[in-house]
């Protein structure tokens, strides 16, 4: 969970995060969005694989790549995107 910004209502921060997630989902292909949403709804990779006609390993790899891509695109709330990131 992210810490609230100084002087910013925590509700605003949560709304900002929801908007950011929705924006990122809108950028996904229809297939990627559908796979991710099925996963978020609680379907197992095996169940998703049956409906998509590919292996459960293929689904797990695809979901991993989708999530990695979304993480790279996401800007943490309160972070100045011009400042360098320390790892």
PDB file of N, CA, C and O in Angstrom, chain B, residues numbered from 101:
ATOM      1  N   UNK B 101       0.846  -1.172   0.000  1.00  0.00           N
ATOM      2  CA  UNK B 101       0.000   0.000   0.000  1.00  0.00           C
ATOM      3  C   UNK B 101       0.894   1.239   0.000  1.00  0.00           C
ATOM      4  O   UNK B 101       1.906   1.269   0.700  1.00  0.00           O
ATOM      5  N   UNK B 102       0.545   2.228  -0.751  1.00  0.00           N
ATOM      6  CA  UNK B 102       1.338   3.444  -0.817  1.00  0.00           C
ATOM      7  C   UNK B 102       1.009   4.358   0.346  1.00  0.00           C
ATOM      8  O   UNK B 102      -0.106   4.348   0.867  1.00  0.00           O
ATOM      9  N   UNK B 103       1.992   5.148   0.746  1.00  0.00           N
ATOM     10  CA  UNK B 103       1.771   6.115   1.809  1.00  0.00           C
ATOM     11  C   UNK B 103       1.105   7.346   1.215  1.00  0.00           C
ATOM     12  O   UNK B 103       1.386   7.716   0.074  1.00  0.00           O
ATOM     13  N   UNK B 104       0.208   7.996   1.994  1.00  0.00           N
ATOM     14  CA  UNK B 104      -0.444   9.194   1.463  1.00  0.00           C
ATOM     15  C   UNK B 104       0.560  10.323   1.271  1.00  0.00           C
ATOM     16  O   UNK B 104       1.548  10.426   1.998  1.00  0.00           O
ATOM     17  N   UNK B 105       0.296  11.144   0.303  1.00  0.00           N
ATOM     18  CA  UNK B 105       1.129  12.309   0.049  1.00  0.00           C
ATOM     19  C   UNK B 105       0.897  13.336   1.137  1.00  0.00           C
ATOM     20  O   UNK B 105      -0.200  13.427   1.690  1.00  0.00           O
ATOM     21  N   UNK B 106       1.921  14.106   1.446  1.00  0.00           N
ATOM     22  CA  UNK B 106       1.768  15.173   2.436  1.00  0.00           C
ATOM     23  C   UNK B 106       0.706  16.150   1.984  1.00  0.00           C
ATOM     24  O   UNK B 106       0.786  16.709   0.890  1.00  0.00           O
ATOM     25  N   UNK B 107      -0.298  16.356   2.836  1.00  0.00           N
ATOM     26  CA  UNK B 107      -1.329  17.336   2.546  1.00  0.00           C
ATOM     27  C   UNK B 107      -2.363  16.908   1.530  1.00  0.00           C
ATOM     28  O   UNK B 107      -3.208  17.715   1.142  1.00  0.00           O
ATOM     29  N   UNK B 108      -2.322  15.637   1.077  1.00  0.00           N
ATOM     30  CA  UNK B 108      -3.294  15.168   0.083  1.00  0.00           C
ATOM     31  C   UNK B 108      -4.199  14.145   0.755  1.00  0.00           C
ATOM     32  O   UNK B 108      -3.723  13.239   1.438  1.00  0.00           O
ATOM     33  N   UNK B 109      -5.484  14.293   0.559  1.00  0.00           N
ATOM     34  CA  UNK B 109      -6.470  13.384   1.110  1.00  0.00           C
ATOM     35  C   UNK B 109      -6.183  11.959   0.607  1.00  0.00           C
ATOM     36  O   UNK B 109      -6.042  11.760  -0.599  1.00  0.00           O
ATOM     37  N   UNK B 110      -6.092  10.953   1.515  1.00  0.00           N
ATOM     38  CA  UNK B 110      -5.818   9.575   1.086  1.00  0.00           C
ATOM     39  C   UNK B 110      -6.835   9.046   0.075  1.00  0.00           C
ATOM     40  O   UNK B 110      -6.491   8.219  -0.769  1.00  0.00           O
ATOM     41  N   UNK B 111      -8.083   9.514   0.152  1.00  0.00           N
ATOM     42  CA  UNK B 111      -9.101   9.087  -0.818  1.00  0.00           C
ATOM     43  C   UNK B 111      -8.683   9.493  -2.226  1.00  0.00           C
ATOM     44  O   UNK B 111      -8.862   8.728  -3.174  1.00  0.00           O
ATOM     45  N   UNK B 112      -8.123  10.703  -2.366  1.00  0.00           N
ATOM     46  CA  UNK B 112      -7.649  11.157  -3.675  1.00  0.00           C
ATOM     47  C   UNK B 112      -6.552  10.238  -4.177  1.00  0.00           C
ATOM     48  O   UNK B 112      -6.543   9.873  -5.353  1.00  0.00           O
ATOM     49  N   UNK B 113      -5.623   9.858  -3.303  1.00  0.00           N
ATOM     50  CA  UNK B 113      -4.530   8.977  -3.701  1.00  0.00           C
ATOM     51  C   UNK B 113      -5.065   7.657  -4.221  1.00  0.00           C
ATOM     52  O   UNK B 113      -4.579   7.146  -5.230  1.00  0.00           O
ATOM     53  N   UNK B 114      -6.081   7.087  -3.531  1.00  0.00           N
ATOM     54  CA  UNK B 114      -6.654   5.815  -3.972  1.00  0.00           C
ATOM     55  C   UNK B 114      -7.357   5.988  -5.312  1.00  0.00           C
ATOM     56  O   UNK B 114      -7.244   5.125  -6.183  1.00  0.00           O
ATOM     57  N   UNK B 115      -8.075   7.081  -5.487  1.00  0.00           N
ATOM     58  CA  UNK B 115      -8.747   7.319  -6.763  1.00  0.00           C
ATOM     59  C   UNK B 115      -7.728   7.471  -7.876  1.00  0.00           C
ATOM     60  O   UNK B 115      -7.941   6.983  -8.986  1.00  0.00           O
ATOM     61  N   UNK B 116      -6.628   8.141  -7.590  1.00  0.00           N
ATOM     62  CA  UNK B 116      -5.569   8.322  -8.578  1.00  0.00           C
ATOM     63  C   UNK B 116      -5.006   6.962  -8.998  1.00  0.00           C
ATOM     64  O   UNK B 116      -4.763   6.727 -10.182  1.00  0.00           O
ATOM     65  N   UNK B 117      -4.801   6.068  -8.027  1.00  0.00           N
ATOM     66  CA  UNK B 117      -4.283   4.735  -8.336  1.00  0.00           C
ATOM     67  C   UNK B 117      -5.270   3.956  -9.208  1.00  0.00           C
ATOM     68  O   UNK B 117      -4.866   3.294 -10.164  1.00  0.00           O
ATOM     69  N   UNK B 118      -6.546   4.034  -8.883  1.00  0.00           N
ATOM     70  CA  UNK B 118      -7.562   3.330  -9.676  1.00  0.00           C
ATOM     71  C   UNK B 118      -7.590   3.864 -11.104  1.00  0.00           C
ATOM     72  O   UNK B 118      -7.711   3.096 -12.059  1.00  0.00           O
ATOM     73  N   UNK B 119      -7.480   5.165 -11.244  1.00  0.00           N
ATOM     74  CA  UNK B 119      -7.456   5.784 -12.573  1.00  0.00           C
ATOM     75  C   UNK B 119      -6.226   5.323 -13.344  1.00  0.00           C
ATOM     76  O   UNK B 119      -6.313   5.016 -14.533  1.00  0.00           O
ATOM     77  N   UNK B 120      -5.080   5.273 -12.668  1.00  0.00           N
ATOM     78  CA  UNK B 120      -3.832   4.838 -13.313  1.00  0.00           C
ATOM     79  C   UNK B 120      -3.937   3.385 -13.769  1.00  0.00           C
ATOM     80  O   UNK B 120      -3.529   3.052 -14.881  1.00  0.00           O
ATOM     81  N   UNK B 121      -4.478   2.526 -12.921  1.00  0.00           N
ATOM     82  CA  UNK B 121      -4.633   1.112 -13.283  1.00  0.00           C
ATOM     83  C   UNK B 121      -5.572   0.973 -14.473  1.00  0.00           C
ATOM     84  O   UNK B 121      -5.293   0.212 -15.399  1.00  0.00           O
ATOM     85  N   UNK B 122      -6.672   1.697 -14.454  1.00  0.00           N
ATOM     86  CA  UNK B 122      -7.624   1.639 -15.572  1.00  0.00           C
ATOM     87  C   UNK B 122      -6.975   2.122 -16.870  1.00  0.00           C
ATOM     88  O   UNK B 122      -7.183   1.538 -17.933  1.00  0.00           O
ATOM     89  N   UNK B 123      -6.184   3.202 -16.770  1.00  0.00           N
ATOM     90  CA  UNK B 123      -5.485   3.736 -17.945  1.00  0.00           C
ATOM     91  C   UNK B 123      -4.532   2.687 -18.520  1.00  0.00           C
ATOM     92  O   UNK B 123      -4.447   2.517 -19.737  1.00  0.00           O
ATOM     93  N   UNK B 124      -3.821   1.992 -17.646  1.00  0.00           N
ATOM     94  CA  UNK B 124      -2.889   0.961 -18.105  1.00  0.00           C
ATOM     95  C   UNK B 124      -3.627  -0.224 -18.727  1.00  0.00           C
ATOM     96  O   UNK B 124      -3.189  -0.770 -19.739  1.00  0.00           O
ATOM     97  N   UNK B 125      -4.743  -0.618 -18.120  1.00  0.00           N
ATOM     98  CA  UNK B 125      -5.530  -1.713 -18.689  1.00  0.00           C
ATOM     99  C   UNK B 125      -6.071  -1.348 -20.065  1.00  0.00           C
ATOM    100  O   UNK B 125      -6.143  -2.190 -20.959  1.00  0.00           O
ATOM    101  N   UNK B 126      -6.449  -0.085 -20.224  1.00  0.00           N
ATOM    102  CA  UNK B 126      -6.955   0.366 -21.523  1.00  0.00           C
ATOM    103  C   UNK B 126      -5.888   0.294 -22.610  1.00  0.00           C
ATOM    104  O   UNK B 126      -6.211   0.180 -23.792  1.00  0.00           O
ATOM    105  N   UNK B 127      -4.628   0.360 -22.216  1.00  0.00           N
ATOM    106  CA  UNK B 127      -3.526   0.281 -23.181  1.00  0.00           C
ATOM    107  C   UNK B 127      -3.219  -1.146 -23.607  1.00  0.00           C
ATOM    108  O   UNK B 127      -2.583  -1.367 -24.638  1.00  0.00           O
ATOM    109  N   UNK B 128      -3.672  -2.125 -22.808  1.00  0.00           N
ATOM    110  CA  UNK B 128      -3.415  -3.535 -23.127  1.00  0.00           C
ATOM    111  C   UNK B 128      -4.225  -3.945 -24.348  1.00  0.00           C
ATOM    112  O   UNK B 128      -5.255  -3.350 -24.666  1.00  0.00           O
ATOM    113  N   UNK B 129      -3.734  -4.966 -25.013  1.00  0.00           N
ATOM    114  CA  UNK B 129      -4.523  -5.532 -26.110  1.00  0.00           C
ATOM    115  C   UNK B 129      -5.766  -6.174 -25.508  1.00  0.00           C
ATOM    116  O   UNK B 129      -5.805  -6.467 -24.313  1.00  0.00           O
ATOM    117  N   UNK B 130      -6.769  -6.386 -26.331  1.00  0.00           N
ATOM    118  CA  UNK B 130      -8.010  -7.007 -25.851  1.00  0.00           C
ATOM    119  C   UNK B 130      -7.728  -8.373 -25.224  1.00  0.00           C
ATOM    120  O   UNK B 130      -8.289  -8.709 -24.182  1.00  0.00           O
ATOM    121  N   UNK B 131      -6.857  -9.155 -25.861  1.00  0.00           N
ATOM    122  CA  UNK B 131      -6.543 -10.497 -25.363  1.00  0.00           C
ATOM    123  C   UNK B 131      -5.832 -10.418 -24.016  1.00  0.00           C
ATOM    124  O   UNK B 131      -6.182 -11.147 -23.088  1.00  0.00           O
ATOM    125  N   UNK B 132      -4.831  -9.532 -23.901  1.00  0.00           N
ATOM    126  CA  UNK B 132      -4.095  -9.393 -22.639  1.00  0.00           C
ATOM    127  C   UNK B 132      -5.023  -8.932 -21.518  1.00  0.00           C
ATOM    128  O   UNK B 132      -4.954  -9.439 -20.398  1.00  0.00           O
ATOM    129  N   UNK B 133      -5.885  -7.974 -21.824  1.00  0.00           N
ATOM    130  CA  UNK B 133      -6.825  -7.464 -20.826  1.00  0.00           C
ATOM    131  C   UNK B 133      -7.753  -8.580 -20.356  1.00  0.00           C
ATOM    132  O   UNK B 133      -8.013  -8.716 -19.160  1.00  0.00           O
ATOM    133  N   UNK B 134      -8.251  -9.382 -21.302  1.00  0.00           N
ATOM    134  CA  UNK B 134      -9.157 -10.479 -20.957  1.00  0.00           C
ATOM    135  C   UNK B 134      -8.452 -11.512 -20.070  1.00  0.00           C
ATOM    136  O   UNK B 134      -9.033 -11.993 -19.097  1.00  0.00           O
ATOM    137  N   UNK B 135      -7.212 -11.852 -20.402  1.00  0.00           N
ATOM    138  CA  UNK B 135      -6.457 -12.811 -19.586  1.00  0.00           C
ATOM    139  C   UNK B 135      -6.233 -12.281 -18.178  1.00  0.00           C
ATOM    140  O   UNK B 135      -6.426 -12.999 -17.197  1.00  0.00           O
ATOM    141  N   UNK B 136      -5.829 -11.035 -18.086  1.00  0.00           N
ATOM    142  CA  UNK B 136      -5.565 -10.430 -16.787  1.00  0.00           C
ATOM    143  C   UNK B 136      -6.839 -10.345 -15.952  1.00  0.00           C
ATOM    144  O   UNK B 136      -6.818 -10.648 -14.759  1.00  0.00           O
ATOM    145  N   UNK B 137      -7.930  -9.941 -16.557  1.00  0.00           N
ATOM    146  CA  UNK B 137      -9.190  -9.839 -15.823  1.00  0.00           C
ATOM    147  C   UNK B 137      -9.673 -11.214 -15.341  1.00  0.00           C
ATOM    148  O   UNK B 137     -10.188 -11.332 -14.229  1.00  0.00           O
ATOM    149  N   UNK B 138      -9.512 -12.244 -16.168  1.00  0.00           N
ATOM    150  CA  UNK B 138      -9.882 -13.597 -15.729  1.00  0.00           C
ATOM    151  C   UNK B 138      -9.043 -14.016 -14.525  1.00  0.00           C
ATOM    152  O   UNK B 138      -9.553 -14.615 -13.579  1.00  0.00           O
ATOM    153  N   UNK B 139      -7.771 -13.699 -14.571  1.00  0.00           N
ATOM    154  CA  UNK B 139      -6.884 -14.017 -13.450  1.00  0.00           C
ATOM    155  C   UNK B 139      -7.311 -13.269 -12.191  1.00  0.00           C
ATOM    156  O   UNK B 139      -7.347 -13.842 -11.102  1.00  0.00           O
ATOM    157  N   UNK B 140      -7.633 -11.988 -12.346  1.00  0.00           N
ATOM    158  CA  UNK B 140      -8.058 -11.181 -11.202  1.00  0.00           C
ATOM    159  C   UNK B 140      -9.402 -11.647 -10.644  1.00  0.00           C
ATOM    160  O   UNK B 140      -9.684 -11.460  -9.460  1.00  0.00           O
ATOM    161  N   UNK B 141     -10.226 -12.251 -11.493  1.00  0.00           N
ATOM    162  CA  UNK B 141     -11.523 -12.779 -11.052  1.00  0.00           C
ATOM    163  C   UNK B 141     -11.377 -14.103 -10.314  1.00  0.00           C
ATOM    164  O   UNK B 141     -12.357 -14.636  -9.793  1.00  0.00           O
ATOM    165  N   UNK B 142     -10.153 -14.638 -10.266  1.00  0.00           N
ATOM    166  CA  UNK B 142      -9.913 -15.859  -9.505  1.00  0.00           C
ATOM    167  C   UNK B 142      -9.786 -17.128 -10.311  1.00  0.00           C
ATOM    168  O   UNK B 142      -9.633 -18.206  -9.736  1.00  0.00           O
ATOM    169  N   UNK B 143      -9.844 -17.032 -11.631  1.00  0.00           N
ATOM    170  CA  UNK B 143      -9.670 -18.222 -12.458  1.00  0.00           C
ATOM    171  C   UNK B 143      -8.216 -18.664 -12.392  1.00  0.00           C
ATOM    172  O   UNK B 143      -7.309 -17.833 -12.418  1.00  0.00           O
ATOM    173  N   UNK B 144      -7.996 -19.958 -12.307  1.00  0.00           N
ATOM    174  CA  UNK B 144      -6.635 -20.502 -12.274  1.00  0.00           C
ATOM    175  C   UNK B 144      -6.057 -20.490 -13.687  1.00  0.00           C
ATOM    176  O   UNK B 144      -6.804 -20.436 -14.664  1.00  0.00           O
ATOM    177  N   UNK B 145      -4.724 -20.539 -13.797  1.00  0.00           N
ATOM    178  CA  UNK B 145      -4.116 -20.634 -15.140  1.00  0.00           C
ATOM    179  C   UNK B 145      -4.642 -21.843 -15.925  1.00  0.00           C
ATOM    180  O   UNK B 145      -4.794 -21.777 -17.145  1.00  0.00           O
ATOM    181  N   UNK B 146      -4.916 -22.941 -15.222  1.00  0.00           N
ATOM    182  CA  UNK B 146      -5.433 -24.141 -15.884  1.00  0.00           C
ATOM    183  C   UNK B 146      -6.826 -23.879 -16.470  1.00  0.00           C
ATOM    184  O   UNK B 146      -7.114 -24.286 -17.595  1.00  0.00           O
ATOM    185  N   UNK B 147      -7.682 -23.201 -15.708  1.00  0.00           N
ATOM    186  CA  UNK B 147      -9.034 -22.880 -16.185  1.00  0.00           C
ATOM    187  C   UNK B 147      -8.980 -21.916 -17.369  1.00  0.00           C
ATOM    188  O   UNK B 147      -9.713 -22.077 -18.345  1.00  0.00           O
ATOM    189  N   UNK B 148      -8.116 -20.924 -17.274  1.00  0.00           N
ATOM    190  CA  UNK B 148      -7.975 -19.957 -18.370  1.00  0.00           C
ATOM    191  C   UNK B 148      -7.445 -20.658 -19.608  1.00  0.00           C
ATOM    192  O   UNK B 148      -7.900 -20.399 -20.722  1.00  0.00           O
ATOM    193  N   UNK B 149      -6.478 -21.549 -19.409  1.00  0.00           N
ATOM    194  CA  UNK B 149      -5.870 -22.270 -20.531  1.00  0.00           C
ATOM    195  C   UNK B 149      -6.908 -23.087 -21.290  1.00  0.00           C
ATOM    196  O   UNK B 149      -6.894 -23.133 -22.520  1.00  0.00           O
ATOM    197  N   UNK B 150      -7.805 -23.728 -20.554  1.00  0.00           N
ATOM    198  CA  UNK B 150      -8.852 -24.522 -21.212  1.00  0.00           C
ATOM    199  C   UNK B 150      -9.711 -23.660 -22.126  1.00  0.00           C
ATOM    200  O   UNK B 150     -10.042 -24.063 -23.241  1.00  0.00           O
ATOM    201  N   UNK B 151     -10.072 -22.463 -21.647  1.00  0.00           N
ATOM    202  CA  UNK B 151     -10.938 -21.604 -22.462  1.00  0.00           C
ATOM    203  C   UNK B 151     -10.187 -20.942 -23.615  1.00  0.00           C
ATOM    204  O   UNK B 151     -10.792 -20.580 -24.624  1.00  0.00           O
ATOM    205  N   UNK B 152      -8.862 -20.783 -23.468  1.00  0.00           N
ATOM    206  CA  UNK B 152      -8.061 -20.126 -24.511  1.00  0.00           C
ATOM    207  C   UNK B 152      -7.426 -21.108 -25.484  1.00  0.00           C
ATOM    208  O   UNK B 152      -6.947 -20.712 -26.547  1.00  0.00           O
ATOM    209  N   UNK B 153      -7.420 -22.382 -25.128  1.00  0.00           N
ATOM    210  CA  UNK B 153      -6.852 -23.392 -26.019  1.00  0.00           C
ATOM    211  C   UNK B 153      -5.335 -23.412 -26.045  1.00  0.00           C
ATOM    212  O   UNK B 153      -4.741 -23.820 -27.043  1.00  0.00           O
ATOM    213  N   UNK B 154      -4.693 -22.976 -24.958  1.00  0.00           N
ATOM    214  CA  UNK B 154      -3.236 -23.072 -24.852  1.00  0.00           C
ATOM    215  C   UNK B 154      -2.895 -23.670 -23.488  1.00  0.00           C
ATOM    216  O   UNK B 154      -3.778 -23.853 -22.650  1.00  0.00           O
ATOM    217  N   UNK B 155      -1.629 -23.969 -23.270  1.00  0.00           N
ATOM    218  CA  UNK B 155      -1.237 -24.625 -22.027  1.00  0.00           C
ATOM    219  C   UNK B 155      -1.301 -23.670 -20.840  1.00  0.00           C
ATOM    220  O   UNK B 155      -1.245 -22.451 -20.999  1.00  0.00           O
ATOM    221  N   UNK B 156      -1.421 -24.252 -19.643  1.00  0.00           N
ATOM    222  CA  UNK B 156      -1.429 -23.425 -18.430  1.00  0.00           C
ATOM    223  C   UNK B 156      -0.078 -22.744 -18.242  1.00  0.00           C
ATOM    224  O   UNK B 156      -0.014 -21.640 -17.702  1.00  0.00           O
ATOM    225  N   UNK B 157       0.992 -23.384 -18.680  1.00  0.00           N
ATOM    226  CA  UNK B 157       2.320 -22.744 -18.622  1.00  0.00           C
ATOM    227  C   UNK B 157       2.335 -21.526 -19.519  1.00  0.00           C
ATOM    228  O   UNK B 157       2.876 -20.486 -19.146  1.00  0.00           O
ATOM    229  N   UNK B 158       1.748 -21.643 -20.695  1.00  0.00           N
ATOM    230  CA  UNK B 158       1.668 -20.502 -21.610  1.00  0.00           C
ATOM    231  C   UNK B 158       0.894 -19.343 -20.991  1.00  0.00           C
ATOM    232  O   UNK B 158       1.264 -18.181 -21.156  1.00  0.00           O
ATOM    233  N   UNK B 159      -0.183 -19.669 -20.277  1.00  0.00           N
ATOM    234  CA  UNK B 159      -0.976 -18.630 -19.599  1.00  0.00           C
ATOM    235  C   UNK B 159      -0.153 -17.967 -18.507  1.00  0.00           C
ATOM    236  O   UNK B 159      -0.142 -16.741 -18.399  1.00  0.00           O
ATOM    237  N   UNK B 160       0.542 -18.768 -17.689  1.00  0.00           N
ATOM    238  CA  UNK B 160       1.358 -18.196 -16.604  1.00  0.00           C
ATOM    239  C   UNK B 160       2.438 -17.273 -17.156  1.00  0.00           C
ATOM    240  O   UNK B 160       2.678 -16.194 -16.612  1.00  0.00           O
ATOM    241  N   UNK B 161       3.086 -17.697 -18.233  1.00  0.00           N
ATOM    242  CA  UNK B 161       4.125 -16.862 -18.846  1.00  0.00           C
ATOM    243  C   UNK B 161       3.514 -15.578 -19.392  1.00  0.00           C
ATOM    244  O   UNK B 161       4.061 -14.492 -19.200  1.00  0.00           O
ATOM    245  N   UNK B 162       2.392 -15.703 -20.063  1.00  0.00           N
ATOM    246  CA  UNK B 162       1.725 -14.517 -20.640  1.00  0.00           C
ATOM    247  C   UNK B 162       1.309 -13.532 -19.540  1.00  0.00           C
ATOM    248  O   UNK B 162       1.509 -12.325 -19.679  1.00  0.00           O
ATOM    249  N   UNK B 163       0.730 -14.047 -18.450  1.00  0.00           N
ATOM    250  CA  UNK B 163       0.335 -13.184 -17.334  1.00  0.00           C
ATOM    251  C   UNK B 163       1.547 -12.507 -16.696  1.00  0.00           C
ATOM    252  O   UNK B 163       1.488 -11.333 -16.330  1.00  0.00           O
ATOM    253  N   UNK B 164       2.641 -13.248 -16.566  1.00  0.00           N
ATOM    254  CA  UNK B 164       3.870 -12.674 -16.019  1.00  0.00           C
ATOM    255  C   UNK B 164       4.344 -11.513 -16.891  1.00  0.00           C
ATOM    256  O   UNK B 164       4.688 -10.449 -16.377  1.00  0.00           O
ATOM    257  N   UNK B 165       4.363 -11.713 -18.190  1.00  0.00           N
ATOM    258  CA  UNK B 165       4.810 -10.659 -19.108  1.00  0.00           C
ATOM    259  C   UNK B 165       3.872  -9.458 -19.095  1.00  0.00           C
ATOM    260  O   UNK B 165       4.326  -8.316 -19.161  1.00  0.00           O
ATOM    261  N   UNK B 166       2.578  -9.705 -19.010  1.00  0.00           N
ATOM    262  CA  UNK B 166       1.610  -8.599 -18.943  1.00  0.00           C
ATOM    263  C   UNK B 166       1.863  -7.784 -17.682  1.00  0.00           C
ATOM    264  O   UNK B 166       1.931  -6.556 -17.738  1.00  0.00           O
ATOM    265  N   UNK B 167       2.002  -8.460 -16.544  1.00  0.00           N
ATOM    266  CA  UNK B 167       2.221  -7.757 -15.270  1.00  0.00           C
ATOM    267  C   UNK B 167       3.534  -6.992 -15.271  1.00  0.00           C
ATOM    268  O   UNK B 167       3.597  -5.869 -14.769  1.00  0.00           O
ATOM    269  N   UNK B 168       4.584  -7.588 -15.831  1.00  0.00           N
ATOM    270  CA  UNK B 168       5.871  -6.886 -15.915  1.00  0.00           C
ATOM    271  C   UNK B 168       5.742  -5.627 -16.761  1.00  0.00           C
ATOM    272  O   UNK B 168       6.274  -4.577 -16.401  1.00  0.00           O
ATOM    273  N   UNK B 169       5.052  -5.727 -17.859  1.00  0.00           N
ATOM    274  CA  UNK B 169       4.851  -4.576 -18.729  1.00  0.00           C
ATOM    275  C   UNK B 169       4.072  -3.469 -18.011  1.00  0.00           C
ATOM    276  O   UNK B 169       4.417  -2.292 -18.114  1.00  0.00           O
ATOM    277  N   UNK B 170       3.021  -3.855 -17.284  1.00  0.00           N
ATOM    278  CA  UNK B 170       2.227  -2.869 -16.552  1.00  0.00           C
ATOM    279  C   UNK B 170       3.061  -2.195 -15.462  1.00  0.00           C
ATOM    280  O   UNK B 170       2.958  -0.984 -15.263  1.00  0.00           O
ATOM    281  N   UNK B 171       3.889  -2.973 -14.755  1.00  0.00           N
ATOM    282  CA  UNK B 171       4.741  -2.382 -13.715  1.00  0.00           C
ATOM    283  C   UNK B 171       5.700  -1.346 -14.294  1.00  0.00           C
ATOM    284  O   UNK B 171       5.921  -0.291 -13.699  1.00  0.00           O
ATOM    285  N   UNK B 172       6.268  -1.657 -15.459  1.00  0.00           N
ATOM    286  CA  UNK B 172       7.202  -0.723 -16.091  1.00  0.00           C
ATOM    287  C   UNK B 172       6.519   0.583 -16.473  1.00  0.00           C
ATOM    288  O   UNK B 172       7.135   1.648 -16.427  1.00  0.00           O
ATOM    289  N   UNK B 173       5.251   0.500 -16.849  1.00  0.00           N
ATOM    290  CA  UNK B 173       4.516   1.680 -17.307  1.00  0.00           C
ATOM    291  C   UNK B 173       3.931   2.495 -16.168  1.00  0.00           C
ATOM    292  O   UNK B 173       3.589   3.663 -16.351  1.00  0.00           O
ATOM    293  N   UNK B 174       3.811   1.885 -14.990  1.00  0.00           N
ATOM    294  CA  UNK B 174       3.119   2.541 -13.884  1.00  0.00           C
ATOM    295  C   UNK B 174       4.023   3.557 -13.182  1.00  0.00           C
ATOM    296  O   UNK B 174       5.199   3.294 -12.930  1.00  0.00           O
ATOM    297  N   UNK B 175       3.451   4.714 -12.875  1.00  0.00           N
ATOM    298  CA  UNK B 175       4.142   5.759 -12.129  1.00  0.00           C
ATOM    299  C   UNK B 175       3.597   5.751 -10.709  1.00  0.00           C
ATOM    300  O   UNK B 175       2.409   6.005 -10.508  1.00  0.00           O
ATOM    301  N   UNK B 176       4.452   5.461  -9.707  1.00  0.00           N
ATOM    302  CA  UNK B 176       3.956   5.454  -8.330  1.00  0.00           C
ATOM    303  C   UNK B 176       3.388   6.815  -7.938  1.00  0.00           C
ATOM    304  O   UNK B 176       3.911   7.854  -8.339  1.00  0.00           O
ATOM    305  N   UNK B 177       2.315   6.798  -7.150  1.00  0.00           N
ATOM    306  CA  UNK B 177       1.686   8.032  -6.680  1.00  0.00           C
ATOM    307  C   UNK B 177       2.697   8.797  -5.837  1.00  0.00           C
ATOM    308  O   UNK B 177       3.334   8.237  -4.945  1.00  0.00           O
ATOM    309  N   UNK B 178       2.831  10.078  -6.130  1.00  0.00           N
ATOM    310  CA  UNK B 178       3.719  10.929  -5.349  1.00  0.00           C
ATOM    311  C   UNK B 178       5.157  10.937  -5.805  1.00  0.00           C
ATOM    312  O   UNK B 178       5.967  11.692  -5.267  1.00  0.00           O
ATOM    313  N   UNK B 179       5.500  10.116  -6.784  1.00  0.00           N
ATOM    314  CA  UNK B 179       6.872  10.063  -7.256  1.00  0.00           C
ATOM    315  C   UNK B 179       7.065  11.068  -8.379  1.00  0.00           C
ATOM    316  O   UNK B 179       6.262  11.139  -9.309  1.00  0.00           O
ATOM    317  N   UNK B 180       8.111  11.822  -8.287  1.00  0.00           N
ATOM    318  CA  UNK B 180       8.471  12.752  -9.344  1.00  0.00           C
ATOM    319  C   UNK B 180       9.141  11.935 -10.442  1.00  0.00           C
ATOM    320  O   UNK B 180      10.245  11.427 -10.248  1.00  0.00           O
ATOM    321  N   UNK B 181       8.489  11.805 -11.586  1.00  0.00           N
ATOM    322  CA  UNK B 181       9.000  10.946 -12.649  1.00  0.00           C
ATOM    323  C   UNK B 181      10.317  11.446 -13.229  1.00  0.00           C
ATOM    324  O   UNK B 181      10.992  10.712 -13.951  1.00  0.00           O
ATOM    325  N   UNK B 182      10.693  12.692 -12.922  1.00  0.00           N
ATOM    326  CA  UNK B 182      11.963  13.204 -13.439  1.00  0.00           C
ATOM    327  C   UNK B 182      13.128  12.849 -12.523  1.00  0.00           C
ATOM    328  O   UNK B 182      14.284  12.986 -12.921  1.00  0.00           O
ATOM    329  N   UNK B 183      12.837  12.386 -11.279  1.00  0.00           N
ATOM    330  CA  UNK B 183      13.931  12.047 -10.372  1.00  0.00           C
ATOM    331  C   UNK B 183      14.395  10.633 -10.636  1.00  0.00           C
ATOM    332  O   UNK B 183      13.586   9.777 -10.996  1.00  0.00           O
ATOM    333  N   UNK B 184      15.694  10.365 -10.463  1.00  0.00           N
ATOM    334  CA  UNK B 184      16.205   9.021 -10.734  1.00  0.00           C
ATOM    335  C   UNK B 184      15.675   8.034  -9.705  1.00  0.00           C
ATOM    336  O   UNK B 184      15.427   8.394  -8.554  1.00  0.00           O
ATOM    337  N   UNK B 185      15.504   6.784 -10.130  1.00  0.00           N
ATOM    338  CA  UNK B 185      15.004   5.755  -9.256  1.00  0.00           C
ATOM    339  C   UNK B 185      16.198   5.008  -8.669  1.00  0.00           C
ATOM    340  O   UNK B 185      17.103   4.602  -9.398  1.00  0.00           O
ATOM    341  N   UNK B 186      16.195   4.831  -7.369  1.00  0.00           N
ATOM    342  CA  UNK B 186      17.256   4.111  -6.705  1.00  0.00           C
ATOM    343  C   UNK B 186      16.855   2.667  -6.549  1.00  0.00           C
ATOM    344  O   UNK B 186      15.768   2.376  -6.050  1.00  0.00           O
ATOM    345  N   UNK B 187      17.714   1.756  -6.966  1.00  0.00           N
ATOM    346  CA  UNK B 187      17.448   0.307  -6.803  1.00  0.00           C
ATOM    347  C   UNK B 187      18.589  -0.330  -6.088  1.00  0.00           C
ATOM    348  O   UNK B 187      18.571  -1.537  -5.849  1.00  0.00           O
TER     349      UNK B 187
END
